Amino acid sequence: MKKYFTLLLIFIFTSFSLKAQYELYDLEDKNLYAQTAIRTSDEGLLLISTISCYTPGSTTIEGCTTALYATKVNAIGDTLWNTQLPNYFLTVVPFIKAFENADGTFTLFSNKPDNTICNGVFGFPPAYNWYRTEVFNLDETGQLLNRFQFPDECSLSTKEIEQLPNGNFIATSNYSEYVGSTGAYYEGRITIMNKNGDILHEYTTPFISLNNSQILNSEDDFISVLYKSTDGKLALSNFDGNLNLLSTQMSENDLPFCNGLTNCAILEAYQNDEGEITTIAKKYGGQLETHVLTKLSSTLTIEQQSIYEFERASTYLFLDNQNILIGEGIRVFSTYQEIVIKRIDTELQVVDSVSITDDKDIRLATILPTATEELQLFGTYDCCNSIESPAKLFILAEDFLSPTIIFSKEEIPVTLYPNPTSEGELQVVFSTQQVQGYQYQIYDALGRSLESGELPNAFNTLDITALSAGIYAMVLFKEDQLIMTQKFIVR
């Protein structure tokens, strides 16, 4: 069920807060915790969450298993289908990644704790950290086509996975097994498989963990994997399409990766056309999360490192121009009441930020770019401390990316209604009678300007019969200065 909830937010001076319209997805008697989301070929979204029991008046979960839950929404936010994946027990937040295939089906990968017997030892997390990697294939209506596990009797946890242009998948993972008095054997694995789990090619790295790995290039005939070696340096291995090793280069300069911090894991990495690499790594532990951003040359020489402390940085997005967006949650008392999106430039410096405030517990899971200069945020609303209502999913869209957007510290009292509209008219209403010099432009989802004009009155009626069903943005100007942007929907 989708609900709309609009908040008027207070502007603060440290960063600009925004008016937010949430699209909420609520099961009413279950908790939904956002995990990840992808944009689909119809410009809609596939939302992946975990579902659990909700106990009114309590934040505890008793006797309740947790399952994966997939929700498909279209471009205007309507729910097309929901699917609860069967018999999926989770004790921790899993690694989850989703893909849309060329035939319209969907493939989901996830790690889950397992109580597998490995060489006679019964492993139950966290005692031996046995994991399984499971794969689910859904058809275009959300029906489960098949489900399988990677074929191992011991532990295999996936670190990173990408889809190749030919539709196959490449994954980096760690395999481990208990070998009695000699302790544990482990190895890193790079695997190419099809969506039905058939392993086509595999490359192993005995006693080299790929827990800190990122796939940089994933072409059919050329693959690059960046990982942290046993001596703490970075390594970059290049493979052909059959996973034959072509070359490996190591970082050689004295500046230690991650500024020498221990327990530091690579979260994201990006390589530009010149071969330069930017990485985001996080040191686990402590009240604040220490993040190290590193810029490397094409020869893995560490050129620059910057350290930032975030309260709860939960999502990262590399833009095409190599600017980085980091989504941070800010805690007020016991709940997260602010989401801050920070933009970091190619010199690894924070250049601007924008915040969304709310008195609810809001957790950000994913930042998604759109075809226009807009972002969609996906996360959990009424997240983890609510006793009044179950946790919900939210989608929020705002114009974070456009460099011409001016976030005024004065609220512009204007309303568009009905929104969504199907009547061929759109009312633009100012709450003040002192209206003078305002112009508007209407853009479609591809950023094309469709209509423009003046708004001379406090109450204005626009004829939009020429607009087909879709999502549009109205941009408000005054004296050629951009004032605000507001989304509206035509059904």
Secondary structure, 3 states (H helix, E strand, C coil): CEEEEEECCCCCCCCEECCEEEEEECCCCEEEEEEEEEECCCCCEEEEEEEEECCCCCCCCCCCCCEEEEEEECCCCCEEEEEECCCCCCCCCCCEEEEECCCCCEEEEEEEECCCEECCEECCCCCCCCEEEEEEEECCCCCEEEEEECCCCCEEEEEEEEECCCCCEEEEEEEEEECHHHCEEEEEEEEEECCCCCEEEEEEEECCCCCCEEEEEECCCEEEEEEECCCCCEEEEEEECCCCEEEEEECCCCCCHHHHCCCEEEEEEEECCCCCEEEEEEECCCCCEEEEEEEECCCCCEEEEEEEEECCEEEEEECCCCCEEEEEEEEECCEEEEEEEEEECCCCCEEEEEEEECCCCCEEEEEEECCCCCEEEEEEECCCCCCCCCCEEEEEEECCCCCCCCCCCCCCCEEEECCCECCCEEEEEECCCCCCCEEEEEECCCCCEEEEEECCCCEEEEECCCCCCEEEEEEEEECCEEEEEEEEEEC
